[in-house]
Amino acid sequence: MLNLFLALVALFIAYLVGSFSSAIIISRLKGLEDPRNVGSGNPGATNVLRSGDKTAAILTLLGDILKGFVPVLIARLIGGGPALVALVGLAAFLGHLYPVYYQFKGGKGVATAGGVLLAISPLSVFFLICLWFIIAFITRYSSLAALIAAVAAPLLLMLVKPMLPYIALAGVIAGFLIWRHRENITRLLKGTESKIDLNSSGS
């Protein structure tokens, strides 16, 4: 019963950590406009980059990665089994998507998903980052790169970390990412999706 209680506490804390929005917090600290009111309206690093502040975008990216990475790493360090670790990762990821602090309206979850998987299989994430950069560099579509990496994640884990809870976690995350990017998919098909602007001036 105690182990069950501790597991539930771990899941709850992971969700609360995931619910913090790096994009909103950093934008406020830097005096930038709320990312929910500009560009795509998504509180994420790509949209913060559209403000022209590359430093804020990098900090947002790091924050979103860490809030997925840290809860999973702690769950592993305290001896949690693969099933609990996977559930903790899912809780942090869902916190980003449906944050309790922001009326359950969060971001797309790509960076946080990356943080979760980084704590589970760094090698898999290395390959996924390489894949993301290749697709993003060629197409300039962050959303397309994220979707392809999401679909590739469970396939990579089958090869690199063949443990059912982790493969299932990557599959569930991929499903959520595709769902959260449904509007991007529509715009990609119509040719109206916004591209990454690598020429934005930093500040």
N, C-alpha and C positions, 0 to 999 in steps of 0.2 A: 504493500500500500504506500509505503514511504517512497519507494522508487517511482511509482506511478505519479505521486504528488510532485516529486522533483522534476519528472519529465514534463508534466503540465506547466510547472513554473518556468522551465526552460523554454517551452514553446511560447508562452505568454510574453516573456521578456524578449525573445527573438522577434516576435511580431511588433512589440512596442519600439524596439530599436529600428526595425525596418520601416516603421511609420514616419520616422523623421525624414523630411524632404531636404536633401542637401541643396537642391536648386533654389528653393524658396529661401532657406536660411542664408545661404551665401549671397544671393542676390540682394537681400535686405542689408546684410553687413557691408556689401560693396556699394550700396546706394543705387542699385540697378532696378529697373522695372520688374514687377512680379512676372516670372516666366509664364505664368498661366494666362497672362494678358497680352502676350506678344507671340509672333511667329505661329508655330503650330499649336501653341497653348499647352504643350506638354512640359511638365516640370522635370526636365532632364538636361544633361550636359549639352546635347546637340542644340537645344533651343536656347540655352544660356549663351552658347557660342554665337548665336545670331545677334546677340546684343553687341557684339564686337569686342567683348572682354574675354580674351583667351585664358587669362589667369583664373577668372571665375569659373569658366567652363572646365578647366583642369581640376580645380578644387571640388567642383560638383561631381565630376567623374570619380575622383578618389573617394569622396564621401559616400557615394552610392555603392562603390565596390566594397568599402570597409564595412558598411552596415550589413552586407551579406556575408562577408568573409569572417568577421570577428565572432558572431554567434556560433557559426559552424565550427570554427577552430576551437572555441572554448568547449563546445559539446564533445569534440574529439579528444581534447586534452583531459577532460574529466572522466573519460572512459566510456562515453556513450557508444552504443553499437551502431552499425550502419543504418538501421531503421530509424533510431532516434535522431541521428545526425541528419539524415535525409529530411525528416519531419521538421527539425529546427531550421534547416535551410529553406524549406518551403514556407515556414511561418514568416521568416525574415523577408522573403520574396513577396509574399502576399501582403505584408505590411507596407511595402513600397507601392504595390498596385492599389491597395485599398487602405490608406492610412487613417487611423482613428482620429488623428489630429486635424485632418483636412477634409472632413465630411466624406471620408472613404473615396476621395477622388485623387488618385496618385498618378505616377508616371508609367512608362511602358515597361520598365523593369530590366532592361538589357544589362546595364552595369551591375545592378544588384545580383542578377542571375550569374553574371561573371564572377562576382565575389564569392558567391555560394560555391560554385564549381571550382574556383581556385583553391578553396580550403579543402576540397575533396580530392581533386586531381589537377595539380599545377601543369602537368604535361599536356593534358587535354585542353586546358585553357590557352596554353601557348599556341597550339595548333589552331584553335578557334580564333585567337587574336590575329594570327597570320592570315587566316581565311577572311576575317572581317576587313583587314586593311587592304587586301588584294581586291576584294569586291568593291569596297568604298573608294579606293583609288581609281579603279577603272570606271566605275559608274557615277561616282560622287553622290550615291544614294546611301545614306546611313541606314535607312529603314530596310532596304533590300539586303545590305550586308548583314544586318542583325537577323533578319529572317532566315537567311541561308545558314548562318552560324548556329541559330537555334535548332534548325532541323538536323544539322550535322552533329550537335552535341551528344545526343543519346547513342548515335552510331560510333562516335569516337570513344565514349565510355565503354562500349561493348568490347573494344579492342584494348584500351589502356587500363581501365578499372572495371573489369567484368563482375560487378556485384549488383544483384537485382535491385536493392533499394536505391542505389545511385543512378542506375539506368532508368528506373521508373521515375525518379525525381527529375532527371533531365527531360524525359518525355513529357511529364506534366508541365514543366516550365516552358517547354517548346510550344505546347498547346496554348498556354496562356499568352505567350508572346505573339503567336500568330493571331489570336483573338484580339489582343490589344492593338495590333497593327492593322486591323481590318480596314480602317479608313486609309491608311498608307497604301495598302494593297490596291484599293480602288483607284487612288491617285496614280499609283505606278502604272496601272493598266491604262489609265487615261492620258498618261504622260504629263501630269500636272504636279507630281510630287516635287517638293523643294529639294534642291541639291545642297551639299555641303559647300560653304564658301570659304575656301582656304586663304583667301586674300583679305579677310576681315582684319582691320587694324586692331592691334592689342592695346590694352591700357592697364 
